[in-house]
Amino acid sequence: MRSAINQYFFPFSFFFFCFCSKTTDSSIDVPFKTPVTKMMNTAISEASGIAYSTTQQGKLWVEEDSGNPPQLYLINNNGELVHKTYVKNATNRDWEDMAIANNQLFIADIGDNNLVYSDYAVYTFAEPVVLTDTITTAKIIRFKYSDGAHDAEAFLVDPASKNIFIITKRDIPSKIYKLAYPYDQSMNTAINVGSLNYSGVTAAALSPDSKEVIVKTYTDLYYYKRKNGDALSETIQQAYSKIPYSLEPQGEALSFAADNGGFYTLSEQIMNSAVSLYFYQRK
């Protein structure tokens, strides 16, 4: 969620809430190059999540956070707007992250700056195979946390188990909550299953082969290799390496490419700052 506090305080404050030396592992190779930058279409100024399309070759889905309509933008690899799609029967209270798993697109309405909400939502529907103006098939997964309100901007969807893992932003350190499959049609409970050793998480992404995870804050990119059989919650509590990061004004969006050839980041626009789409190509 964009706010005066978000714009000027969070990109710097969370830098001090990281205890990275405890699990940093220099032996984990970082297999990505310095990013290539593409200027974004400035019509999208509050990007809070991206997901690389598996049905629209060379395209990415983009969402914006609270105060914007419940719609998705489709952009190409150069950051140019291709199409807009409205999600019917959905509410954009504070959309904060996106993911694609098993050809389903997931939208996480999990932001809560002021910790005032009793429940949250994840919208899911089959990713469109052709361009469409309106999504009419969205289902809603409602949930509450087992221990009260949390502000979150990142989640991961495991294609194998279909479990959803939500990573909080403002808790010190950031906490991990599991939303177990199958989902209840009325209300689900997200259970705390661990924590990171840093705070301020704004995005997370799972590689197409489910073997790598990147977790993002305003100042860092944390790279994890998943061991066979590990739950995603276990993976992101193990050792990591840091990916050299091209700092963005307020970077809250992250996605691997569908072909696993690299990953993308995208920021919000702050005080007329340039908004760029960054591509970190795999070495």
C-alpha angles and dihedrals in degrees: 000000000000117000138145088263092050094049099051109017112038101054088064107024096062090055088078096052098070125107093184099155091072096070106012110127117192090190090071104093116228103220099194135098130223106288128262112226127221122184111241129229100262092217084085102063104151104046110171101166142015134190125188109237120243093193103040106059114228094005137115131206115228130194130192126214135239120335092036130098120267093261140121129222123215113209133177128235090273093058094253120144113248105169146343123225125193119216107219120217091015129117124212098213091151115332107194112165144015136205140175121216130162090357090302122121116219125199117194115213092188108126117121112162094174098036093237104130126095096199142019139200146225117201118207136182140150111284108252114253092201130032112277133179096215136029109213100171103067116141123200126226106199120197145165129203120253091234107036137272124352135176112230136172103174139061141162129214116206109215092203102050096020088223116146120221117200120198117203124224111203101038113103102252105018113254130221121223128190123218102194126216132264093058121217114241093227112031135347131196122227110214125208109246101169146310142251124240093243138047141220098064111181103171144002135193138191120212118244091252091048091235100109136047130192121195119193136205126175090270108027148039115215117203123203133183114214120227119220111273096013120133113234089248089059093046094057092049092058132079120307143180126225119242113219102255131210099220115237129200092251110346112195104147131079137163140162116234114256092244090049090240093133141309140268135224128192132184140204122254115255123188092339093310117161114265113216137182109224122203119196104197120210114250 
